[in-house]
Amino acid sequence: MQKLRLEQKLQQKLSPQQIQVIKLLESTTLELEEKIKQELEENPALEESDEHIDNEINNNGEETEDLSLGDYRDEDDIPPYKLETNNRTTGEKKEDIPFSAGITFHESLIDQIALRDLSKNQFLIAEYIIGNIDDEGYLRRDLQSISDDLIFQVNMDVSVGELEDILRVVQDLEPTGVGARTLQECLLIQLRKQEETGDSNLAITLIQNHFDEFAYKHYDKIARELNISEARLKAVIQKITTLNPKPGNAFSTPLENRKETIIPDFIVEYHNGQLHISLNHKNVPELKINPEFSSLLQDSSLNKAQLSANEKDATIFIKQKLDSAKWFIDALKQRQNTLLSTMNAIVSFQQDFFKDGDEASLRPMILKDIAEMTGFDISTISRVSNSKYVQTNFGVYSLKYFFSEAMQREDGEEISSREIKKIIQECIANENKKKPLTDEQLTEVLKQKSYVIARRTVAKYREQLNIPVARLRKEI
């Protein structure tokens, strides 16, 4: 027999306004502009204020007048020296990059295939195959799936063999290597289109029969199996490395224009011996309640007893929109205060860096440090720092850049893990590429410099730097 039992549970539920604040905190400046635009379109109770007030705080936490900022830049528009330390040129201006409009990658392939001697059905099949080629130029779907699609979607019964024939025509288009299903096939297509020479034939043999060994840089084994000298193998590999592993990218818009524009969320400037922090709200309008819409609710409240059913529904609608508008305005203010408080804490913690731009000035700093300084939860600090950028006198940085683990030298001095990573980078940049440094060897180098850390930690930092293992860095 089952017994009924009464239980009390403490459960925390987020209010709609709290959820809204969280979503706004996670938004970048660009996303915020879109959210405000959407709210203005959907809520008649909201309107733009005539006044535009932006607050700024200095490193003492005092509010000051907002500082103006010039044009924003793409990450790739920023000269490399601007992202390095102590190398700022004052008064530098951003030059516009010319943009050339044209047809898309897939449109180019369709135009090319239209010039081939194909029947109407063959052209439709080729067009369908091209539609399945991704932006890197690869056909990621298998031909059997494409055959199934054609019979169900356009009632064309096409065998895998017929698709292979049409695919070969597509693979003959430009850029060379397009339509390949694997990297191996992509490289082979490009090699077979080159002028026939001893090296090109050997390169084809290498990729066709020894691709796994090539991918893992087992050069000694390849040289033995092909019975060639190290010098000959080096020449063949150099020929292969000139090929394009992502042919679709060759048709893409230049990198400067393809990259998503990075608009800094914060501006930190150092002048007159003080650090000034401001939110970048150049294109973010101030919002207010529409007074005419608000007066509608007052009018309906005066005659509440005489309202019809439709008028009561309208009153409920007006109240909902007004409440929503007030919530949104409050959420924006809370976002602004949270972001400024967090950025002020980061600048306070890393004052030396924001003054001189020297990476060596960065102190070890984790989310918990900033949470304790601001009184916010660690999750809140994480949301603020995620996908946010700050413009400084020395360049544009991701907020995540300023967070790093603390390590200790043999003498007990606390240092940032960033310093360890820098040494690892320098060691690998200067290593003998014929005998790359293993993680064990890197650990020993660090030990000699008084940084005693485990090999697995070195491996973790190397991976965070997107540096492959020694075996894959080997050259001949």
C-alpha positions in Angstrom: 0.0 0.0 0.0 1.4 3.4 -1.1 1.7 6.1 1.5 1.1 9.7 0.7 3.9 12.0 1.9 4.0 15.8 2.0 7.4 17.3 1.1 8.7 20.8 1.2 11.3 21.7 -1.5 13.2 25.0 -1.8 13.4 25.8 -5.5 14.8 28.9 -7.1 13.0 30.2 -10.2 14.2 33.0 -12.4 11.7 35.7 -13.1 11.1 36.8 -16.7 13.0 40.0 -16.0 16.0 38.1 -14.6 16.1 35.9 -17.7 15.9 39.1 -19.8 18.9 40.6 -17.9 20.9 37.4 -18.4 20.3 37.4 -22.1 21.3 41.0 -22.4 24.4 40.4 -20.4 25.5 37.7 -22.8 24.8 40.0 -25.8 27.6 41.9 -27.6 27.1 45.5 -28.5 26.1 44.6 -32.0 23.6 42.0 -30.7 22.3 44.6 -28.2 21.6 47.1 -31.0 19.5 44.4 -32.8 17.6 43.5 -29.7 16.7 47.2 -29.0 15.7 47.6 -32.7 13.4 44.5 -32.4 11.9 45.7 -29.1 11.2 49.2 -30.7 9.4 47.5 -33.6 7.4 45.1 -31.5 6.4 47.2 -28.5 4.5 50.5 -29.1 5.0 51.5 -25.5 8.8 52.0 -26.2 10.4 54.9 -28.0 13.8 56.5 -28.4 14.7 59.3 -26.1 15.8 62.6 -27.6 18.7 62.7 -25.2 21.6 60.2 -25.4 23.5 59.8 -22.2 26.6 57.6 -21.9 28.3 57.2 -18.6 32.0 56.7 -18.1 34.0 55.8 -15.0 37.6 56.4 -14.2 39.7 53.9 -12.2 38.6 55.5 -9.0 35.0 54.5 -9.8 33.8 58.1 -10.4 31.5 59.0 -13.2 32.8 61.4 -15.9 31.8 62.6 -19.3 32.0 60.2 -22.1 35.0 60.2 -24.4 34.5 60.1 -28.1 36.0 57.2 -30.2 37.0 57.1 -33.8 36.0 54.5 -36.3 35.8 50.8 -35.3 38.0 48.3 -37.0 37.8 44.7 -38.1 40.3 42.5 -36.2 42.3 42.1 -39.3 42.3 45.8 -40.0 44.3 46.4 -36.8 48.1 46.4 -37.7 50.0 43.7 -35.9 52.0 46.2 -33.9 48.7 47.6 -32.4 48.1 44.2 -30.8 51.6 44.0 -29.4 53.0 45.9 -26.4 54.5 49.4 -26.3 54.0 50.1 -30.0 51.2 52.7 -30.4 51.3 55.3 -33.1 49.1 58.3 -32.0 46.6 59.7 -34.4 46.6 56.7 -36.7 43.5 56.6 -38.9 41.6 53.7 -40.3 41.6 53.5 -44.1 38.6 52.0 -45.8 39.2 48.7 -47.5 37.7 48.7 -51.1 35.1 46.0 -51.5 34.4 44.4 -54.8 30.9 42.9 -55.2 30.6 39.9 -57.4 28.9 36.5 -57.9 29.0 33.9 -55.2 31.2 30.8 -55.1 28.2 28.5 -56.0 26.9 30.9 -58.7 30.4 30.7 -60.3 30.2 26.9 -60.4 26.7 27.0 -62.0 27.9 29.5 -64.6 30.9 27.2 -65.4 28.8 24.0 -65.6 26.4 25.8 -68.0 29.2 26.0 -70.5 29.7 22.3 -70.5 28.2 20.0 -73.1 25.5 18.4 -70.8 21.9 17.3 -71.4 19.1 19.0 -69.5 19.0 16.2 -66.9 22.7 16.1 -66.6 22.8 19.9 -65.9 20.1 19.5 -63.2 22.1 16.7 -61.6 25.3 18.8 -61.7 23.4 21.7 -60.3 22.1 19.6 -57.4 25.6 18.3 -56.7 27.0 21.9 -56.7 24.2 22.8 -54.2 25.7 20.2 -51.8 29.2 21.6 -52.0 30.2 23.5 -48.8 32.0 26.8 -48.6 35.4 25.1 -48.4 34.7 23.4 -51.8 34.0 19.9 -50.5 31.1 17.5 -51.3 30.5 16.2 -47.8 27.4 14.1 -48.6 27.8 10.6 -50.1 26.5 9.9 -53.6 24.0 7.3 -52.4 22.3 10.0 -50.3 22.2 12.4 -53.2 20.7 9.7 -55.4 18.0 9.1 -52.8 17.3 12.9 -52.6 16.9 13.1 -56.4 14.4 10.4 -56.6 12.3 11.7 -53.7 12.6 15.4 -54.3 12.6 15.8 -58.1 11.6 12.3 -59.2 14.9 11.6 -61.0 16.2 8.0 -60.7 19.9 8.5 -61.0 22.4 5.7 -60.1 25.5 6.3 -58.1 27.6 5.4 -61.2 25.9 8.2 -63.2 26.4 10.6 -60.3 30.1 9.7 -60.3 30.3 10.7 -64.0 28.7 14.1 -63.4 30.8 14.6 -60.3 33.9 14.2 -62.4 32.7 17.1 -64.6 32.1 19.2 -61.5 35.6 18.4 -60.2 37.0 19.7 -63.5 35.7 23.2 -62.7 37.6 26.1 -61.1 38.9 26.5 -58.4 40.9 23.3 -58.9 40.1 20.7 -56.3 36.4 21.7 -56.0 33.9 18.9 -55.5 36.4 16.6 -53.7 35.0 14.4 -51.0 38.1 14.1 -48.9 41.4 16.0 -48.5 43.2 13.1 -50.3 40.9 13.4 -53.3 41.2 17.2 -53.3 45.0 17.0 -53.5 45.0 14.4 -56.2 42.6 16.4 -58.4 45.0 19.4 -58.1 48.1 17.3 -58.8 46.6 15.6 -61.8 45.8 19.0 -63.4 49.5 20.1 -63.1 52.1 19.7 -65.8 53.4 16.1 -65.8 56.9 15.9 -64.3 58.8 13.4 -62.2 58.0 15.2 -59.0 54.3 15.6 -59.8 54.0 11.9 -60.6 55.8 11.0 -57.4 53.6 13.4 -55.5 50.5 11.6 -56.9 51.9 8.2 -55.9 52.7 9.5 -52.4 49.2 11.0 -51.8 47.5 8.0 -53.4 49.4 5.2 -51.6 51.0 6.8 -48.6 48.5 9.4 -47.5 48.2 8.3 -43.8 52.0 8.3 -43.4 52.1 11.8 -45.1 49.4 13.1 -42.7 51.3 11.8 -39.7 54.7 13.0 -41.1 56.3 9.6 -41.1 58.8 10.8 -43.6 61.4 8.1 -43.0 58.9 5.4 -43.7 57.8 7.1 -46.9 61.3 7.5 -48.2 62.1 3.8 -47.6 58.9 2.6 -49.3 59.3 4.9 -52.3 63.1 4.2 -52.3 64.0 7.9 -52.7 66.5 10.2 -51.0 65.6 12.7 -48.2 66.3 15.6 -50.7 63.9 14.2 -53.3 61.2 13.6 -50.7 61.6 17.2 -49.5 61.1 18.5 -53.0 57.9 16.4 -53.5 56.5 17.5 -50.1 57.2 21.1 -50.9 55.2 20.6 -54.1 52.3 19.1 -52.2 52.3 21.9 -49.6 51.7 24.5 -52.4 48.3 22.9 -53.0 45.1 24.4 -51.6 43.4 22.1 -49.0 40.3 24.3 -49.1 39.7 25.3 -52.7 36.4 27.1 -51.9 38.3 29.7 -49.8 40.2 30.8 -52.9 37.0 32.2 -54.3 35.9 33.9 -51.0 35.8 37.6 -50.3 39.1 38.8 -48.9 39.7 38.0 -45.3 39.4 41.6 -44.2 35.8 41.6 -45.4 34.8 38.1 -44.5 35.6 38.4 -40.8 32.8 39.5 -38.6 33.3 43.1 -37.5 34.6 43.3 -34.0 33.0 46.2 -32.2 34.5 46.8 -28.8 32.0 46.7 -25.9 34.3 48.8 -23.7 36.7 51.7 -24.2 39.6 52.1 -21.8 41.9 55.1 -22.3 44.8 56.3 -20.3 45.5 60.0 -20.3 46.5 62.6 -17.8 47.7 59.9 -15.4 44.2 58.3 -15.2 42.4 55.3 -16.7 39.0 56.1 -18.1 36.4 53.3 -18.7 33.3 53.7 -20.8 30.7 51.5 -22.5 30.7 51.8 -26.3 27.1 52.9 -26.8 27.7 54.9 -29.9 24.8 53.3 -31.8 22.7 52.3 -28.8 19.8 54.6 -28.3 18.4 55.7 -24.9 14.9 54.4 -24.4 11.8 55.8 -22.7 8.1 55.0 -22.2 5.9 56.5 -24.9 3.8 59.1 -23.0 0.9 58.9 -25.4 0.7 55.1 -25.1 1.0 55.4 -21.3 -1.9 57.9 -21.2 -4.2 55.3 -22.9 -4.0 53.2 -19.7 -4.8 56.2 -17.5 -7.8 57.0 -19.6 -9.1 53.5 -19.5 -8.6 53.3 -15.7 -10.8 56.3 -15.2 -13.8 54.7 -16.9 -13.1 51.1 -15.8 -16.7 50.3 -14.9 -18.0 51.4 -18.3 -15.5 49.4 -20.4 -16.8 46.8 -22.9 -15.2 43.4 -23.2 -13.1 44.5 -26.1 -12.0 47.6 -24.3 -11.0 45.5 -21.3 -8.9 43.3 -23.5 -7.3 46.4 -25.0 -6.5 47.7 -21.5 -4.8 44.4 -20.6 -2.8 44.6 -23.8 -1.7 48.2 -23.0 -0.7 47.2 -19.5 1.3 44.2 -20.7 3.2 46.3 -23.2 3.9 49.0 -20.6 5.2 46.4 -18.1 7.3 44.8 -20.8 8.8 48.2 -21.8 9.6 49.1 -18.2 11.2 45.7 -17.7 13.3 46.1 -20.8 14.5 49.6 -19.8 15.4 48.4 -16.3 17.2 45.3 -17.8 19.3 47.6 -20.0 20.2 49.8 -17.0 21.1 46.7 -15.0 23.2 45.4 -17.9 25.1 48.7 -18.1 25.8 48.8 -14.4 27.0 45.2 -14.3 29.2 45.6 -17.3 30.8 48.8 -16.0 31.3 47.4 -12.5 33.0 44.3 -14.0 35.2 46.2 -16.4 36.2 48.6 -13.6 37.3 45.6 -11.5 39.3 44.1 -14.3 41.0 47.4 -15.0 41.7 47.9 -11.3 43.2 44.4 -11.1 45.3 44.9 -14.2 46.1 48.6 -13.9 49.8 48.2 -15.0 48.8 46.6 -18.2 46.2 49.2 -19.1 48.8 51.9 -18.5 51.8 50.5 -20.4 50.4 47.6 -22.6 53.2 45.3 -21.5 52.0 41.7 -21.4 54.5 41.0 -18.7 52.5 43.4 -16.5 49.4 41.0 -16.5 48.8 39.5 -13.1 47.2 36.0 -12.7 43.5 36.6 -12.5 40.5 34.2 -12.4 36.7 34.8 -12.5 36.5 34.4 -8.8 38.8 37.4 -8.2 36.5 39.7 -10.2 33.4 38.1 -8.6 34.8 38.9 -5.1 35.6 42.5 -6.1 32.2 43.2 -7.6 30.0 41.1 -5.4 28.5 39.3 -8.5 28.3 35.6 -9.0 31.1 33.9 -10.9 28.5 33.0 -13.6 27.7 36.7 -14.0 31.4 37.5 -14.5 31.6 34.7 -17.0 28.7 36.0 -19.0 30.1 39.5 -19.1 33.6 38.4 -20.2 32.3 36.0 -22.9 32.4 37.4 -26.4 33.2 40.9 -25.1 36.0 43.1 -26.3 37.7 46.2 -25.0 39.5 48.9 -27.0 42.7 50.2 -25.2 45.5 52.5 -26.2 47.4 49.4 -27.4 44.8 47.6 -29.4 41.6 45.6 -29.1 41.5 42.7 -26.7 39.0 40.0 -25.8 38.1 40.2 -22.1 39.1 36.5 -21.8 42.6 37.6 -22.6 43.0 39.1 -19.1 42.1 35.9 -17.3 44.8 33.3 -16.6 45.8 30.7 -14.0 48.3 31.4 -11.3 51.6 29.5 -11.4 54.6 29.6 -9.0 58.3 29.7 -9.7 60.8 27.8 -7.6 61.3 30.9 -5.4 57.6 31.0 -4.7 56.9 34.1 -6.9 53.4 33.9 -8.4 53.2 34.3 -12.2 50.6 34.1 -14.8 50.1 31.0 -16.9 50.3 33.4 -19.9 54.0 33.8 -19.2 54.5 30.0 -19.4 52.6 29.9 -22.7 54.8 32.7 -24.1 58.0 30.7 -23.3 56.5 27.6 -24.9 55.6 29.6 -28.0 59.1 31.0 -28.2 60.7 27.6 -27.7 58.7 26.0 -30.5 59.2 28.9 -32.8 63.0 28.5 -32.5 63.1 24.7 -32.4 64.9 22.5 -34.9 62.0 21.5 -37.2 63.8 18.3 -38.1 63.7 17.3 -34.4 60.8 19.3 -32.8 60.7 19.6 -29.0 58.5 17.0 -27.2 56.4 18.0 -24.3 58.9 16.3 -22.0 61.7 18.4 -23.5 59.6 21.6 -23.1 59.0 20.7 -19.5 62.7 20.4 -19.0 63.4 23.8 -20.6 60.8 25.4 -18.3 62.4 23.7 -15.3 65.8 25.2 -16.3 64.1 28.6 -16.2 62.7 27.9 -12.6 59.2 27.1 -13.8 58.4 23.7 -12.3 55.3 22.3 -13.9 54.0 18.9 -14.9 54.3 17.5 -18.5 50.5 17.2 -18.8 50.2 20.9 -17.9 52.7 21.8 -20.7 50.7 19.6 -23.1 47.5 21.4 -22.0 49.0 24.9 -22.6 50.4 23.7 -26.0 47.0 22.6 -27.0 45.4 25.9 -25.9 47.9 27.6 -28.2 46.7 25.4 -31.0 50.2 24.0 -31.5 50.3 20.3 -32.6 52.4 17.6 -31.0 56.1 17.3 -31.9 55.5 14.5 -34.4 53.1 16.7 -36.5 55.5 19.7 -36.4 58.3 17.7 -38.0 59.8 18.9 -41.3 62.5 17.4 -43.5 
